[in-house]
Amino acid sequence: MIVIKAEVKGEPDIPPSNRVFEYHDESDEEIFFGSVRIIKEKLSKKLRLNTNETLTLYCGYVVDQLRAHKSTSTIEKSRPIIFSENVMIGVPETLRTISFEVILDNIPKKKLTLKGPILLSSHSMAVDRIKN
């Protein structure tokens, strides 16, 4: 069983949004992890991810790490690296902070937060400096 409540905070002037992922049996989980595999394949083909795909990818990461019995602090520190070039325009601004509340199998509820989950590359930062 997987139940994930994700709160996404983006730009300061936009209210946070919430998304719930619920997978109650093995066949539901297969669909979820199949989606994660498809998203990873998309990344390997150098295609850009949208907000929902990026959020799903991070949910898959959190579930994998919790099932591997990693601590929440370890998960928060060693998240997968996704650069702004891997996502569509607006996604880094939309996903500035992702807070997860996870109920997984027999593991007690876990809460963790990923801050700045999408890294700006040096190219992106140079463009920002030129604009300003």
C-alpha positions as CSV (number, residue, x, y, z in Angstrom):
1,M,0.0,0.0,0.0
2,I,1.2,3.5,-0.9
3,V,-0.5,6.7,0.1
4,I,1.4,9.9,-0.6
5,K,0.1,13.4,0.2
6,A,2.3,15.9,-1.6
7,E,2.1,19.6,-1.1
8,V,3.8,21.7,-3.7
9,K,5.0,25.2,-3.1
10,G,6.1,27.4,-6.0
11,E,6.2,31.1,-6.5
12,P,5.5,33.1,-3.3
13,D,2.4,34.8,-4.7
14,I,0.8,31.5,-5.7
15,P,-1.0,29.3,-3.1
16,P,0.4,25.8,-2.6
17,S,-1.2,22.9,-4.3
18,N,-1.9,19.4,-3.0
19,R,-1.9,16.1,-4.8
20,V,-2.7,12.6,-3.3
21,F,-1.3,9.4,-4.8
22,E,-3.1,6.3,-3.5
23,Y,-2.2,2.7,-4.5
24,H,-3.9,0.1,-2.4
25,D,-2.9,-3.2,-3.9
26,E,-0.1,-4.7,-6.0
27,S,-1.7,-4.0,-9.4
28,D,-2.1,-0.3,-8.5
29,E,1.6,-0.2,-7.5
30,E,2.6,-1.8,-10.8
31,I,0.8,1.0,-12.6
32,F,2.5,3.6,-10.5
33,F,6.0,2.1,-10.9
34,G,5.3,1.6,-14.6
35,S,4.6,5.3,-14.9
36,V,7.8,6.1,-13.1
37,R,9.7,3.8,-15.6
38,I,8.1,5.6,-18.5
39,I,9.1,9.0,-17.1
40,K,12.7,7.8,-16.6
41,E,12.7,6.6,-20.3
42,K,11.5,10.0,-21.4
43,L,14.4,11.6,-19.5
44,S,16.9,9.2,-21.1
45,K,15.6,10.3,-24.5
46,K,16.4,13.9,-23.5
47,L,12.7,14.8,-23.5
48,R,11.5,17.4,-21.0
49,L,9.2,16.6,-18.1
50,N,6.1,18.5,-17.1
51,T,5.1,19.3,-13.5
52,N,3.1,16.1,-12.9
53,E,5.8,13.9,-14.4
54,T,8.4,15.5,-12.2
55,L,6.3,15.1,-9.1
56,T,5.6,11.5,-9.9
57,L,9.3,10.9,-10.4
58,Y,10.0,12.3,-6.9
59,C,7.2,10.3,-5.4
60,G,8.7,7.1,-6.8
61,Y,12.1,8.1,-5.4
62,V,10.7,8.7,-2.0
63,V,8.9,5.3,-2.0
64,D,12.0,3.5,-3.1
65,Q,14.1,5.1,-0.5
66,L,11.6,4.5,2.4
67,R,11.3,0.8,1.3
68,A,15.1,0.6,1.5
69,H,14.8,1.9,5.1
70,K,16.6,5.2,4.5
71,S,16.0,7.9,7.0
72,T,14.0,11.0,6.0
73,S,17.1,13.2,6.5
74,T,19.1,11.0,4.1
75,I,16.3,11.1,1.5
76,E,16.1,14.9,1.8
77,K,19.9,15.2,1.3
78,S,20.4,12.7,-1.5
79,R,17.6,13.3,-3.9
80,P,17.9,12.6,-7.6
81,I,19.4,15.4,-9.6
82,I,17.1,17.0,-12.1
83,F,18.3,20.1,-13.9
84,S,16.1,22.8,-15.4
85,E,17.1,21.5,-18.8
86,N,15.2,18.3,-18.0
87,V,11.9,20.0,-17.4
88,M,9.5,22.2,-19.3
89,I,9.5,26.0,-18.8
90,G,7.8,26.9,-15.5
91,V,8.4,23.6,-13.7
92,P,11.3,24.8,-11.5
93,E,9.3,27.8,-10.4
94,T,6.2,25.6,-9.7
95,L,8.2,23.0,-7.7
96,R,10.3,25.0,-5.4
97,T,9.4,22.9,-2.4
98,I,7.7,19.5,-2.2
99,S,6.5,18.2,1.2
100,F,5.6,14.6,1.4
101,E,3.4,12.8,4.0
102,V,3.8,9.1,3.2
103,I,2.1,6.0,4.5
104,L,3.8,2.9,3.1
105,D,3.2,-0.7,3.8
106,N,3.8,-1.3,7.5
107,I,6.1,1.7,8.0
108,P,4.8,4.4,10.3
109,K,3.8,7.7,8.5
110,K,6.8,9.7,7.4
111,K,7.1,13.4,6.6
112,L,9.8,14.9,4.6
113,T,10.5,18.0,2.4
114,L,12.6,18.5,-0.7
115,K,13.7,22.1,-1.1
116,G,14.8,23.2,-4.5
117,P,14.3,19.8,-6.1
118,I,15.2,21.1,-9.6
119,L,18.7,22.5,-9.9
120,L,19.5,25.4,-12.2
121,S,22.4,24.7,-14.5
122,S,25.2,27.1,-15.0
123,H,23.7,27.9,-18.4
124,S,20.3,28.8,-16.8
125,M,22.1,31.0,-14.2
126,A,24.1,32.8,-17.0
127,V,20.8,33.5,-18.9
128,D,19.3,34.9,-15.7
129,R,22.3,37.2,-15.1
130,I,22.1,38.5,-18.7
131,K,18.3,39.2,-18.2
132,N,18.9,41.2,-15.0
